[in-house]
Amino acid sequence: MSDLPRKIDIQEEGPREGFQFEKGPISTRRKIELIDSLSDTGLREIQVGSYVNPKRVPGWADVEDVVAGIHRKPDVRYTVLWLNERGLQRALAAEGVFLKGSITTAASETFMKLNQNRGFEDNMKVQHNQVALYKQHGIKYFRGSMMAAFGCNFEGDVPISRVLEQTEVVHRIADENGVELDILSLADTMAWATPESIKRVVGAVRERWPDLRITLHLHDTRGLGCANAYAGLEMGVDSFDSSVAGLGGCPFAGHKGAAGNICTEDLAFMCAEMGIDTGIDLERLLEAARLAEDIVGHDLPGKVKWGGSLDALRAKLH
């Protein structure tokens, strides 16, 4: 077990994940309102939209208008998602977004076919082409991304050997194209992870690639999001994706109530109480979380947004 990190990076994905998952229409103005609120919290990276097929993801049919309407802060990186060349071309046309080249795979071929409509062999060809395209357009940040790294609702438990095999594939694609991975994302896409499996998988990847930085993308469907993040912290993981108020979910996960990423304010609160620096103003983040709940018009799973921070309570008691 590694020493706990003194500081972590949090990549906020609530706007992108949440507005693609919500059933009801949400206005462009309110989407921008939430993103602008998050920009004032100390978060350094916010994923603000998806350049995807509006027929499949109608919640992001207005992505160009949202991205254009954000009031940008100079110390915040605004990132976007795309799944194909058409999406990338749309993202390239936007101003003021930080583009990440992603070499994407999954530990479950069945899920990959459902989510991206291709198997492992076809995916390798697609990823080689994607990297070439990224290089052509001057994209220099490369993130390896593995979906379903801890288990799959369609295939069951994922063997660690397959996680290592697919991580090797990601490295090979990067090496053959002359690029380096800045980070590897291990995603618990369908909420199979437990603290013990987090330690096993992260430990196995670290043993094989000790210098590779890992980020965790944790879903909270079974209520283990913070417990799994804590296990990651114990393994020295210093980067996490999260979602304000617990917005979002995976529309292709194959089960009801597919909760979104681990809740940003709950993670930030836990880290604050552990003495781990996130750079976040928790009170402002709690305001953004309550705003998110108002925007979607229903309860969201985050707890600290209503329980409040202990620092605020401590201040009242003294």
C-alpha positions in Angstrom: 0.0 0.0 0.0 1.3 3.5 -0.9 1.3 6.5 1.3 -1.9 8.6 0.9 -1.4 11.4 -1.7 -1.1 14.9 -0.3 -3.0 16.3 -3.3 -5.4 14.9 -5.9 -6.8 16.1 -9.2 -10.5 15.9 -9.8 -12.0 15.9 -13.3 -15.6 17.1 -13.0 -17.8 15.2 -15.5 -21.3 16.1 -14.1 -22.5 18.4 -16.9 -21.5 16.0 -19.7 -22.7 12.8 -17.9 -25.7 14.4 -16.3 -27.2 16.1 -19.3 -26.8 13.1 -21.5 -28.6 10.9 -18.9 -31.5 13.0 -17.8 -34.8 12.1 -19.5 -36.4 15.6 -19.5 -35.2 18.5 -21.7 -32.9 20.9 -20.0 -32.4 24.4 -21.5 -29.1 25.5 -22.9 -29.2 28.5 -20.5 -29.4 26.2 -17.4 -26.6 23.9 -18.6 -24.4 27.0 -19.0 -25.5 28.2 -15.5 -24.3 25.0 -13.9 -21.0 25.0 -15.7 -20.3 28.6 -14.8 -21.1 27.8 -11.2 -18.7 24.9 -11.2 -16.0 27.2 -12.7 -16.1 29.3 -9.5 -15.4 26.3 -7.1 -11.7 25.8 -7.6 -12.2 22.8 -9.9 -9.4 22.8 -12.5 -11.1 20.6 -15.1 -14.7 20.4 -16.2 -16.1 18.2 -19.0 -18.7 20.4 -20.5 -20.3 18.5 -23.3 -20.5 15.6 -25.8 -20.1 15.9 -29.5 -22.2 12.8 -30.3 -25.1 11.8 -32.5 -28.1 13.8 -31.2 -30.4 11.0 -32.2 -28.7 8.7 -29.7 -28.0 11.3 -27.1 -30.6 14.1 -27.5 -29.5 15.8 -24.3 -26.4 17.1 -26.1 -28.1 18.2 -29.3 -27.2 21.8 -28.2 -23.5 21.1 -27.4 -22.2 23.9 -29.8 -24.4 26.5 -28.1 -23.4 25.4 -24.6 -19.7 25.3 -25.3 -19.9 28.8 -27.0 -21.9 30.2 -24.1 -19.7 29.3 -21.2 -18.0 32.2 -19.3 -14.5 30.7 -19.2 -12.1 31.1 -16.3 -8.4 31.1 -17.4 -7.3 28.6 -14.8 -10.0 26.0 -15.7 -9.6 23.4 -18.5 -12.9 22.8 -20.3 -12.9 19.4 -21.9 -15.4 17.6 -24.2 -16.2 14.1 -25.3 -16.4 12.6 -28.8 -16.7 9.1 -30.0 -15.8 9.3 -33.7 -14.1 11.5 -36.3 -17.2 13.5 -37.0 -17.4 14.3 -33.3 -13.7 15.3 -33.2 -14.2 17.6 -36.2 -17.0 19.4 -34.3 -14.9 19.6 -31.2 -11.9 21.1 -33.2 -14.2 23.8 -34.5 -15.0 25.0 -30.9 -13.0 27.7 -29.2 -11.5 27.5 -25.8 -11.7 23.7 -25.2 -8.9 21.5 -24.1 -8.7 18.4 -26.4 -7.5 15.1 -25.0 -6.5 12.3 -27.3 -8.0 9.1 -25.9 -6.9 5.5 -26.7 -10.0 3.7 -25.6 -10.7 0.0 -24.9 -12.7 -2.1 -22.5 -12.1 -5.2 -20.4 -15.5 -6.5 -21.7 -15.9 -7.0 -25.5 -19.6 -7.4 -25.1 -19.9 -4.0 -23.5 -17.6 -2.5 -26.1 -19.9 -3.8 -28.9 -23.0 -2.3 -27.1 -21.3 1.0 -26.3 -19.2 1.6 -29.4 -20.5 -1.0 -31.9 -17.2 -2.8 -32.4 -15.1 -5.7 -31.0 -11.5 -5.8 -29.9 -9.9 -6.3 -33.3 -11.9 -3.6 -35.0 -11.3 -1.3 -32.0 -7.5 -1.6 -32.4 -7.7 -0.4 -36.0 -10.0 2.4 -35.0 -7.6 3.5 -32.2 -4.6 3.6 -34.6 -6.6 5.8 -36.9 -7.7 8.0 -34.1 -4.2 8.5 -32.8 -3.0 9.4 -36.3 -5.9 11.9 -36.5 -5.0 13.4 -33.2 -1.4 13.9 -34.2 -2.5 15.5 -37.4 -4.4 18.1 -35.5 -1.7 18.7 -33.0 -3.3 17.0 -30.0 -0.5 16.1 -27.5 -2.3 14.9 -24.4 -3.0 11.2 -24.5 -5.1 9.3 -22.0 -5.6 5.6 -22.1 -9.2 4.7 -21.1 -10.5 1.2 -20.2 -14.2 0.8 -19.7 -15.6 -2.1 -17.5 -12.3 -2.6 -15.8 -13.8 -4.1 -12.7 -16.7 -6.1 -14.0 -19.5 -6.3 -16.6 -23.3 -6.8 -16.4 -23.1 -8.8 -19.6 -19.9 -10.9 -18.9 -19.6 -10.9 -15.1 -16.4 -10.7 -13.3 -13.5 -9.4 -15.4 -10.3 -11.3 -15.0 -7.3 -9.2 -14.0 -5.4 -10.9 -16.9 -7.7 -9.2 -19.4 -7.2 -5.8 -17.8 -3.5 -6.2 -18.1 -3.9 -7.6 -21.7 -6.0 -4.6 -22.8 -3.6 -2.1 -21.0 -0.8 -3.7 -23.0 -2.8 -3.1 -26.2 -3.2 0.6 -25.3 0.5 0.9 -24.7 1.3 -0.9 -27.9 -1.0 1.5 -29.9 0.7 4.5 -28.2 4.2 3.1 -28.9 3.6 2.3 -32.5 2.3 5.8 -33.1 5.2 7.5 -31.2 3.1 9.0 -28.4 3.3 8.6 -24.6 0.4 8.0 -22.3 -0.1 10.8 -19.8 -2.5 8.7 -17.7 -4.6 5.5 -17.7 -8.2 5.7 -16.7 -9.7 2.6 -15.1 -13.5 2.9 -15.3 -16.0 1.0 -13.1 -18.6 1.6 -15.7 -21.2 -0.8 -14.3 -20.4 -0.5 -10.6 -18.8 -3.9 -10.0 -15.9 -2.6 -8.0 -15.3 -3.1 -4.3 -12.5 -1.7 -2.2 -10.7 -5.1 -2.5 -11.0 -5.3 -6.3 -9.8 -1.7 -6.6 -6.7 -2.7 -4.7 -6.2 -5.9 -6.8 -6.6 -4.2 -10.2 -4.7 -1.1 -9.4 -2.0 -3.1 -7.7 -1.6 -5.5 -10.8 -1.4 -2.5 -13.2 1.1 -0.8 -11.0 3.2 -3.9 -10.7 3.5 -4.1 -14.5 3.8 -0.4 -15.2 5.0 1.2 -11.9 5.5 4.7 -13.5 2.0 4.9 -15.1 -0.3 7.4 -13.5 -3.8 6.0 -12.9 -7.1 7.8 -12.6 -10.3 6.1 -11.4 -13.7 6.6 -12.9 -16.1 5.2 -10.3 -19.8 4.7 -10.5 -21.9 4.6 -7.3 -24.8 2.3 -8.2 -24.2 0.1 -5.2 -23.2 2.8 -2.8 -19.5 2.0 -2.8 -18.2 5.0 -4.6 -16.5 6.7 -1.7 -15.3 3.4 -0.3 -13.7 2.6 -3.6 -12.1 6.0 -3.9 -10.7 5.6 -0.4 -9.2 2.2 -1.5 -7.7 4.0 -4.5 -6.2 6.7 -2.3 -4.7 4.0 -0.2 -3.0 2.6 -3.4 -1.6 6.1 -4.1 -4.1 7.0 -6.8 -4.1 10.8 -7.1 -6.7 11.5 -9.9 -10.4 10.8 -10.0 -13.4 11.6 -12.3 -16.5 12.7 -10.4 -19.9 14.2 -10.9 -21.4 17.1 -9.0 -24.3 16.0 -6.9 -24.0 12.5 -8.4 -25.4 13.6 -11.8 -25.5 11.1 -14.6 -25.2 7.4 -15.3 -24.4 5.1 -18.1 -27.3 4.6 -20.6 -25.7 1.4 -21.9 -25.0 -0.3 -18.6 -28.0 -2.7 -18.9 -29.6 -2.1 -15.5 -32.1 0.3 -13.9 -30.9 3.1 -11.7 -27.4 3.2 -13.1 -26.0 5.8 -10.8 -23.5 8.4 -12.0 -19.9 8.9 -11.1 -18.9 9.2 -7.5 -20.2 12.5 -6.2 -17.7 15.4 -6.4 -18.7 17.2 -3.2 -18.8 13.9 -1.2 -15.3 13.0 -2.5 -14.0 16.5 -1.9 -15.4 16.4 1.7 -13.8 13.1 2.4 -10.4 14.3 1.2 -10.7 17.6 3.1 -11.3 15.6 6.3 -8.3 13.4 5.5 -6.0 16.4 4.9 -5.8 15.8 1.2 -5.8 18.9 -0.9 -8.2 19.1 -3.8 -8.0 22.9 -4.5 -11.8 23.1 -4.1 -13.8 25.6 -2.2 -16.3 23.1 -0.7 -18.9 25.7 0.2 -19.1 26.9 -3.3 -19.2 23.4 -4.6 -22.1 22.6 -2.3 -23.9 25.6 -3.9 -23.3 24.2 -7.3 -24.5 20.8 -6.2 -27.8 22.2 -5.0 -28.1 24.2 -8.2 -27.7 20.9 -10.2 -30.5 19.4 -8.3 -32.7 22.4 -9.0 -31.9 22.3 -12.7 -32.9 18.6 -13.1 -35.9 19.0 -10.9 -35.5 15.9 -8.8 -33.4 14.5 -5.9 -29.8 13.6 -6.7 -27.8 11.1 -4.7 -25.0 13.4 -3.2 -25.2 13.6 0.6 -22.9 16.5 1.7 -24.9 19.0 -0.3 -27.6 18.8 2.3 -25.6 17.5 5.3 -23.1 20.4 4.9 -19.4 20.5 5.6 -18.0 19.9 9.1 -15.9 23.0 8.8 -19.1 25.1 8.5 -20.5 23.4 11.6 -17.2 23.8 13.5 -17.3 27.5 12.7 -20.8 27.8 14.2 -19.7 26.0 17.4 -16.9 28.4 18.1 
